Amino acid sequence: MGLSRIAEARTRSVIISNLPSNTQEGLLQQVLEKIMPINRIEVFLDKKLAILELQSQAVGLKATEK
């Protein structure tokens, strides 16, 4: 039995916190895509964070090691 689609997406997700209040989602995505392959990004300026859904779990693990 495999992971559900939502659970599988969570294993590929990374949270970036303490974003500046003037962060622009499009520019953030452009910069991050140069570093790692991203499927989706959601920015929550009121909470000063972004949630990235990466293309693979391996990319997420590598990103969090730094």
C-alpha positions in Angstrom: 0.0 0.0 0.0 1.6 3.3 -1.1 1.4 6.7 0.4 -1.6 8.9 -0.5 -1.0 11.7 -2.8 -1.1 14.3 0.0 1.2 12.4 2.3 3.6 11.9 -0.6 3.6 15.6 -1.3 4.4 16.3 2.3 7.5 14.2 2.2 8.7 16.5 -0.6 7.9 19.7 1.2 10.2 22.3 2.7 9.2 25.3 4.8 11.2 28.5 4.6 10.5 30.9 7.5 11.3 34.4 8.5 10.8 35.8 5.0 11.0 39.6 4.6 7.5 41.2 4.5 8.2 42.5 0.9 8.9 39.0 -0.5 7.6 38.5 -4.0 6.5 35.0 -4.8 7.6 35.0 -8.4 11.1 36.3 -7.6 11.5 33.8 -4.8 10.5 31.0 -7.1 13.0 32.1 -9.8 15.8 32.2 -7.3 15.0 28.8 -5.7 14.6 27.1 -9.0 18.2 27.9 -9.7 19.1 25.8 -6.6 16.6 23.0 -6.7 13.7 21.7 -8.8 10.4 23.0 -7.5 6.9 21.8 -8.4 5.0 24.4 -6.5 5.5 27.3 -4.1 3.1 29.0 -1.7 4.0 32.2 0.1 2.2 33.3 3.2 3.4 36.8 3.9 1.2 37.3 6.9 3.1 34.3 8.5 6.4 35.3 6.8 6.9 31.8 5.4 6.9 29.8 2.2 6.1 26.2 1.6 7.9 24.5 -1.3 6.8 21.3 -2.9 10.0 19.8 -4.5 10.1 17.4 -7.4 11.6 14.6 -5.3 12.1 13.7 -1.6 15.8 13.3 -2.2 16.0 17.0 -3.2 14.3 17.9 0.0 16.6 15.9 2.1 19.6 17.4 0.4 18.3 20.9 0.9 17.7 20.4 4.6 21.2 19.1 5.2 22.7 22.6 4.7 
